[in-house]
Amino acid sequence: MQRRTFLRSLGLGLASSAIGVQSGAGTSRDGASDELRRFRITSVTSFRHVCPRPKLVGKNSHLDVHGDTTSEHCLRLATDQGVEGIGVGNLSEEAARSLVGMTLDQLWDSGRGAVGPIGRADHALFDLVGKALGKPAWELIGGRGPEWMPVYDGSIYFADLIPEHEGRGIARILEEVEQGMERGHRAFKVKVGRGYKWMEPSAGFDRDVEVIKAIRGLVGPDVRLMADSNNGYDLDETLRFLDAIETELFFAEEMFPEDVEADLRFKAEIARRGLGTLVADGESAGEVDHFDPYLDAGALDVLQPDIRALGLSLQWELSRRIEASGTPARLAPHNWGSNLGVFMQATLARGIPNFLMAEWDTSTSDLFDTSAFTFRDGLLRVPDAPGNGLVLRDDVFASKYADEAWTVSAD
């Protein structure tokens, strides 16, 4: 998939895409539908959630410095029963206005999740439906996952190539890994592919290998390492890299442009080397159908659609397709540039049976009380509270976000 397609789906696509049905066409007819019919949307508020990172995140193989903040659109869905849903999501004012006056049974299907004009911006709806029914959001999609979700630090970029750190080289990268270990991480995804754009190809490849070896030497054999070249390698270079690093990666992500035949060759070469490395890809996919040929062929071990680009309902649909395919593939959604994305993944992880691990962006926020979640030794406990477990701090919203937010309501 081209990144342009991905960005379209993350932006305007979220605002306009309905999930398979037209407005007001909820089809849930289980015992919950009568209860959901009691709740009517009275207003929708949209705002941009900006979060600082604890460090300046560097380049990857294609893009320059990623900066020291993240930004994501969020929604607040208010109802006539005084219950509110909160979550990640981007809607146009027109789409938001169409939600006002609708009852939750019109927006929710017990077998598919969100339906109607909310489209893929469904995180707040999962929160709201869970609260309305007195259930955690993960229970709405089956409750088939573990209580503790494995996570990894996805922030190990080319810190050695940031001008203020260039003199320190790999030592700066090791410092970032140490900081991640102190925060409780026990798995790290490391960006490689310096030779694609930023260094002479041979020197860049050698630096990539040196970085992986140095990190392994620092963290020891029990910490999981993954590599991600953002399509900065081809297949031959990827195989040279696997041979050169002299350690086993947990998964290798987006090492070259995804292709069924190339991925099958990659898997065969991994097996021939006696390695257990998983092949991961798919972060740029804009539709669930994108993965069908990979599932049919068994070409990917790890499917990584972006958590916000698809939303929870379509991620759930993909989980069901994985089960139906009979392959051992698992989901590990892409999550970068989002503070709340890890909590979206938490709902998915405890809800479905084939979730692998979650990517955690290092940004922080004082807008949400996340004390219901416990993080230690690389695992995040997914709480049993109704909804998605997040509590918005109204005082912080009023002081930092209210002035820039917009609201549509029945008034």
C-alpha positions as CSV (number, residue, x, y, z in Angstrom):
1,M,0.0,0.0,0.0
2,Q,1.2,3.5,-0.7
3,R,1.5,5.8,2.3
4,R,-0.6,8.4,0.5
5,T,-3.5,5.9,0.7
6,F,-2.9,5.3,4.4
7,L,-2.9,9.0,5.2
8,R,-6.1,9.5,3.3
9,S,-7.8,6.8,5.3
10,L,-6.4,8.2,8.6
11,G,-7.7,11.7,7.8
12,L,-10.8,12.3,5.6
13,G,-11.5,8.6,5.4
14,L,-12.2,8.5,9.1
15,A,-14.6,11.3,8.8
16,S,-16.8,9.9,6.1
17,S,-16.5,6.1,6.1
18,A,-19.5,4.1,7.4
19,I,-18.8,0.5,8.3
20,G,-20.9,-1.3,5.7
21,V,-24.3,0.2,6.5
22,Q,-26.2,3.5,6.2
23,S,-27.1,5.9,8.9
24,G,-29.6,4.5,11.4
25,A,-29.2,0.9,10.2
26,G,-28.1,-0.7,13.5
27,T,-29.1,-4.4,13.4
28,S,-28.4,-5.5,16.9
29,R,-31.4,-7.5,18.1
30,D,-29.9,-9.2,21.2
31,G,-31.1,-8.3,24.7
32,A,-28.8,-5.3,24.8
33,S,-30.6,-3.4,22.0
34,D,-33.5,-2.4,24.2
35,E,-31.1,-1.0,26.8
36,L,-29.1,0.9,24.2
37,R,-32.3,2.4,22.8
38,R,-32.6,4.3,26.0
39,F,-29.5,6.4,25.2
40,R,-29.8,9.2,22.7
41,I,-26.8,11.3,21.5
42,T,-27.3,14.9,22.5
43,S,-23.9,16.4,21.5
44,V,-20.6,15.6,19.9
45,T,-17.4,17.4,20.8
46,S,-14.2,17.2,18.8
47,F,-10.8,18.4,19.9
48,R,-7.1,17.9,19.1
49,H,-5.2,16.1,21.8
50,V,-1.5,17.3,21.8
51,C,0.9,15.3,23.9
52,P,4.6,15.9,24.8
53,R,7.1,13.1,24.3
54,P,10.0,12.7,26.8
55,K,12.5,13.0,24.1
56,L,13.0,14.2,20.5
57,V,12.3,11.2,18.2
58,G,14.6,11.0,15.3
59,K,14.4,9.9,11.7
60,N,13.4,6.7,10.1
61,S,14.5,5.4,6.7
62,H,12.2,7.7,4.8
63,L,11.2,10.6,7.0
64,D,13.1,13.3,8.9
65,V,12.9,13.9,12.6
66,H,9.6,13.0,14.1
67,G,9.6,15.6,16.8
68,D,8.8,15.8,20.5
69,T,5.0,15.9,20.5
70,T,2.1,13.8,19.2
71,S,-1.3,14.9,18.0
72,E,-4.6,13.1,17.6
73,H,-8.3,14.0,17.2
74,C,-10.6,12.9,20.0
75,L,-14.4,12.8,20.4
76,R,-16.7,13.2,23.3
77,L,-20.2,11.7,22.8
78,A,-22.8,12.9,25.3
79,T,-26.2,11.4,25.9
80,D,-29.5,12.3,27.4
81,Q,-28.8,9.8,30.3
82,G,-25.8,11.7,31.4
83,V,-23.3,9.0,30.2
84,E,-20.5,10.1,28.0
85,G,-18.1,8.2,25.7
86,I,-14.6,9.4,25.1
87,G,-11.9,8.2,22.6
88,V,-9.8,8.7,19.6
89,G,-11.7,9.7,16.4
90,N,-11.9,12.3,13.7
91,L,-15.3,13.4,12.3
92,S,-16.4,16.3,10.1
93,E,-19.0,18.6,11.7
94,E,-21.5,17.3,9.1
95,A,-20.9,13.6,10.2
96,A,-21.0,14.6,13.9
97,R,-24.3,16.5,13.4
98,S,-25.8,13.4,11.8
99,L,-25.1,11.5,15.1
100,V,-27.1,13.9,17.2
101,G,-30.5,12.5,18.0
102,M,-29.6,8.9,17.2
103,T,-30.0,6.2,19.8
104,L,-27.2,3.8,20.6
105,D,-29.0,0.8,19.1
106,Q,-28.9,2.6,15.8
107,L,-25.1,2.9,16.0
108,W,-24.2,-0.5,17.4
109,D,-24.4,-4.0,16.0
110,S,-23.5,-6.7,18.5
111,G,-21.9,-8.8,15.8
112,R,-20.0,-6.1,14.0
113,G,-19.5,-3.2,16.4
114,A,-20.0,0.4,15.1
115,V,-22.4,1.0,12.3
116,G,-23.7,4.2,10.7
117,P,-22.2,7.6,10.3
118,I,-19.5,7.3,13.0
119,G,-17.6,5.1,10.6
120,R,-14.1,4.2,11.8
121,A,-14.0,6.9,14.5
122,D,-15.5,4.3,16.9
123,H,-13.3,4.4,20.0
124,A,-15.6,6.7,21.9
125,L,-18.6,4.7,20.8
126,F,-17.1,1.5,22.3
127,D,-16.6,3.5,25.5
128,L,-20.1,4.7,25.5
129,V,-21.8,1.4,24.7
130,G,-19.7,-0.3,27.3
131,K,-20.8,2.2,29.9
132,A,-24.4,2.1,28.8
133,L,-24.4,-1.7,29.3
134,G,-22.2,-1.7,32.4
135,K,-19.5,-3.7,30.6
136,P,-15.9,-3.2,29.8
137,A,-15.5,-2.4,26.1
138,W,-13.4,-5.5,25.5
139,E,-16.3,-7.7,26.6
140,L,-18.3,-6.3,23.7
141,I,-16.0,-8.1,21.2
142,G,-15.8,-11.4,23.0
143,G,-13.5,-11.1,26.0
144,R,-11.3,-13.8,24.6
145,G,-7.9,-12.2,25.3
146,P,-5.6,-12.2,28.3
147,E,-5.9,-9.7,31.2
148,W,-2.4,-8.5,30.7
149,M,-1.4,-7.2,27.3
150,P,2.2,-7.4,26.0
151,V,3.5,-4.1,24.8
152,Y,6.7,-2.8,23.2
153,D,8.5,0.5,23.0
154,G,8.3,1.7,19.4
155,S,10.4,4.8,19.9
156,I,13.9,3.7,19.0
157,Y,14.6,5.7,15.9
158,F,17.8,7.1,14.4
159,A,18.8,9.2,17.5
160,D,22.4,8.8,16.4
161,L,21.6,11.0,13.3
162,I,20.0,13.9,15.2
163,P,22.5,16.8,15.1
164,E,22.5,17.4,18.8
165,H,23.3,13.7,19.4
166,E,25.6,12.9,16.5
167,G,28.7,13.2,18.5
168,R,27.4,10.5,20.9
169,G,26.4,8.0,18.1
170,I,25.1,4.7,19.3
171,A,25.6,5.6,22.9
172,R,22.5,7.9,22.6
173,I,20.4,5.0,21.3
174,L,21.5,2.8,24.2
175,E,20.6,5.6,26.6
176,E,17.0,5.7,25.1
177,V,16.7,1.9,25.5
178,E,17.9,2.1,29.1
179,Q,15.2,4.8,29.7
180,G,12.6,2.4,28.2
181,M,13.7,-0.4,30.5
182,E,13.4,1.9,33.5
183,R,9.8,2.7,32.4
184,G,9.1,-1.0,32.4
185,H,9.5,-2.1,28.8
186,R,10.8,-5.5,28.0
187,A,10.5,-5.3,24.2
188,F,11.8,-2.7,21.7
189,K,11.3,-2.1,18.0
190,V,14.4,-0.6,16.4
191,K,14.3,1.4,13.3
192,V,16.9,0.4,10.6
193,G,17.5,1.5,7.0
194,R,19.8,4.4,7.4
195,G,21.4,3.7,4.1
196,Y,18.2,4.3,2.2
197,K,18.4,8.0,2.4
198,W,20.5,9.4,5.2
199,M,23.9,7.6,4.9
200,E,26.0,6.0,2.3
201,P,24.3,2.6,1.7
202,S,27.1,0.4,3.0
203,A,27.9,2.6,6.0
204,G,24.2,2.8,6.8
205,F,23.8,-1.0,6.7
206,D,26.8,-1.4,8.9
207,R,25.4,1.1,11.4
208,D,22.1,-0.7,11.5
209,V,23.8,-4.0,12.3
210,E,26.0,-2.3,15.0
211,V,22.9,-0.8,16.6
212,I,21.1,-4.1,16.9
213,K,24.2,-5.8,18.3
214,A,24.8,-3.0,20.8
215,I,21.2,-3.1,22.1
216,R,21.3,-6.9,22.4
217,G,24.5,-6.6,24.4
218,L,22.9,-4.0,26.7
219,V,19.5,-5.8,27.4
220,G,20.6,-9.4,27.3
221,P,18.9,-12.4,25.7
222,D,15.5,-12.2,27.4
223,V,14.3,-8.9,26.0
224,R,12.5,-9.0,22.7
225,L,13.9,-7.0,19.8
226,M,12.2,-6.2,16.6
227,A,13.4,-4.4,13.5
228,D,11.5,-2.1,11.2
229,S,13.1,-0.6,8.0
230,N,10.0,1.2,6.8
231,N,10.6,-0.5,3.4
232,G,14.2,0.8,3.4
233,Y,15.6,-2.6,2.4
234,D,15.0,-5.0,-0.4
235,L,14.6,-8.8,0.3
236,D,18.3,-9.6,-0.4
237,E,19.5,-6.8,2.0
238,T,17.0,-8.0,4.6
239,L,18.5,-11.5,4.5
240,R,22.0,-10.1,4.7
241,F,20.9,-8.1,7.8
242,L,19.4,-11.2,9.5
243,D,22.7,-13.0,9.0
244,A,24.8,-10.1,10.1
245,I,23.1,-9.2,13.4
246,E,23.9,-12.6,15.0
247,T,20.7,-12.6,17.1
248,E,17.1,-13.6,16.6
249,L,14.5,-10.9,16.2
250,F,11.0,-11.5,17.5
251,F,9.6,-10.0,14.3
252,A,10.8,-8.2,11.3
253,E,8.5,-5.4,10.2
254,E,8.1,-3.7,6.8
255,M,11.6,-4.7,5.8
256,F,10.8,-4.3,2.1
257,P,7.6,-3.3,0.1
258,E,5.0,-6.0,1.0
259,D,4.3,-8.6,-1.7
260,V,2.8,-12.1,-1.2
261,E,5.6,-13.9,-3.1
262,A,8.4,-11.9,-1.6
263,D,7.0,-12.5,1.9
264,L,6.7,-16.2,1.3
265,R,10.4,-16.2,0.1
266,F,11.3,-14.3,3.3
267,K,9.5,-16.8,5.5
268,A,11.2,-19.7,3.7
269,E,14.6,-18.2,4.2
270,I,13.9,-17.6,7.9
271,A,12.9,-21.2,8.3
272,R,16.0,-22.4,6.4
273,R,18.2,-20.5,8.9
274,G,16.4,-22.1,11.8
275,L,15.1,-18.8,13.1
276,G,11.8,-18.1,14.7
277,T,11.5,-14.5,13.5
278,L,7.9,-13.5,12.5
279,V,7.2,-11.6,9.3
280,A,5.1,-8.5,10.0
281,D,3.6,-5.9,7.7
282,G,0.5,-4.0,6.7
283,E,0.6,-0.7,8.6
284,S,-0.4,1.2,5.4
285,A,-3.5,-0.9,4.7
286,G,-6.7,1.1,4.3
287,E,-9.1,-1.8,4.1
288,V,-9.5,-5.2,5.7
289,D,-9.6,-6.8,2.2
290,H,-6.0,-5.8,1.7
291,F,-5.0,-8.8,3.9
292,D,-7.0,-11.5,2.2
293,P,-4.3,-12.6,-0.3
294,Y,-1.7,-12.7,2.5
295,L,-4.0,-14.8,4.7
296,D,-4.9,-17.1,1.8
297,A,-1.2,-17.7,1.1
298,G,0.0,-17.7,4.7
299,A,2.5,-15.0,3.7
300,L,2.4,-12.9,7.0
301,D,2.7,-14.0,10.6
302,V,1.8,-10.6,12.0
303,L,-0.8,-8.2,10.6
304,Q,-0.3,-4.6,11.4
305,P,-3.1,-2.3,10.2
306,D,-3.0,1.1,11.9
307,I,-5.2,1.1,15.0
308,R,-6.7,4.5,14.2
309,A,-7.0,4.0,10.4
310,L,-9.3,1.0,10.7
311,G,-10.8,1.6,14.1
312,L,-11.8,-1.1,16.5
313,S,-14.8,-2.5,14.6
314,L,-12.7,-3.3,11.5
315,Q,-9.8,-4.6,13.6
316,W,-12.3,-7.0,15.1
317,E,-13.5,-8.0,11.6
318,L,-9.9,-8.7,10.6
319,S,-9.4,-10.8,13.8
320,R,-12.4,-12.9,12.7
321,R,-11.0,-13.3,9.2
322,I,-7.7,-14.5,10.6
323,E,-9.6,-17.2,12.6
324,A,-11.6,-18.2,9.5
325,S,-8.4,-18.5,7.5
326,G,-7.0,-21.2,9.8
327,T,-3.6,-19.6,9.8
328,P,-1.6,-18.8,13.0
329,A,-1.3,-15.1,12.0
330,R,-1.9,-12.6,14.8
331,L,-2.7,-8.9,15.1
332,A,-0.2,-6.3,16.3
333,P,-1.7,-3.0,15.1
334,H,0.6,-0.1,14.1
335,N,0.3,2.7,16.6
336,W,2.5,5.8,16.2
337,G,1.8,9.4,16.8
338,S,-1.0,8.6,19.2
339,N,-1.0,8.8,23.0
340,L,-4.4,7.0,23.3
341,G,-3.7,4.3,20.6
342,V,-2.2,1.9,23.2
343,F,-5.5,2.1,25.1
344,M,-7.5,1.4,21.9
345,Q,-5.2,-1.7,21.5
346,A,-6.0,-2.7,25.1
347,T,-9.7,-3.1,24.2
348,L,-8.8,-5.2,21.2
349,A,-6.2,-7.2,23.0
350,R,-8.5,-8.4,25.8
351,G,-11.4,-8.9,23.4
352,I,-10.0,-11.1,20.6
353,P,-8.1,-14.4,20.8
354,N,-5.3,-13.6,18.3
355,F,-3.7,-10.3,19.5
356,L,0.1,-10.5,19.7
357,M,1.4,-7.2,21.3
358,A,0.8,-3.5,21.3
359,E,3.0,-0.6,20.2
360,W,3.4,2.1,22.7
361,D,4.2,5.7,21.7
362,T,6.2,7.4,24.4
363,S,4.1,10.6,24.6
364,T,2.3,11.5,27.8
365,S,-0.9,13.3,28.7
366,D,-2.4,14.9,31.8
367,L,-5.9,15.0,30.2
368,F,-6.8,11.4,31.1
369,D,-6.7,9.5,34.3
370,T,-5.3,6.1,33.3
371,S,-4.8,4.8,36.8
372,A,-7.1,1.8,36.1
373,F,-4.3,0.5,33.9
374,T,-1.2,-1.1,35.5
375,F,2.1,-1.4,33.6
376,R,5.0,-3.5,34.7
377,D,7.6,-5.9,33.2
378,G,6.4,-5.2,29.6
379,L,2.7,-6.0,30.3
380,L,-0.3,-3.6,30.6
381,R,-3.2,-4.8,32.7
382,V,-6.5,-4.1,30.9
383,P,-9.1,-3.1,33.5
384,D,-12.6,-4.5,34.1
385,A,-14.2,-1.0,34.4
386,P,-17.2,-0.2,32.1
387,G,-16.1,1.4,28.8
388,N,-12.5,1.7,27.8
389,G,-11.1,2.5,31.2
390,L,-10.1,6.1,30.5
391,V,-11.4,9.0,32.7
392,L,-11.2,12.5,31.2
393,R,-10.2,15.2,33.6
394,D,-12.7,18.0,33.1
395,D,-10.5,20.6,34.7
396,V,-7.7,19.9,32.3
397,F,-10.0,19.9,29.3
398,A,-11.5,23.2,30.4
399,S,-8.1,24.9,30.8
400,K,-6.2,23.4,27.8
401,Y,-8.7,22.1,25.2
402,A,-12.1,23.7,25.5
403,D,-11.2,26.9,23.6
404,E,-10.2,25.1,20.5
405,A,-12.8,22.4,20.6
406,W,-16.1,22.5,18.6
407,T,-19.4,21.0,19.6
408,V,-22.6,20.2,17.7
409,S,-25.7,19.6,19.7
410,A,-29.5,19.2,19.6
411,D,-30.0,22.8,20.7
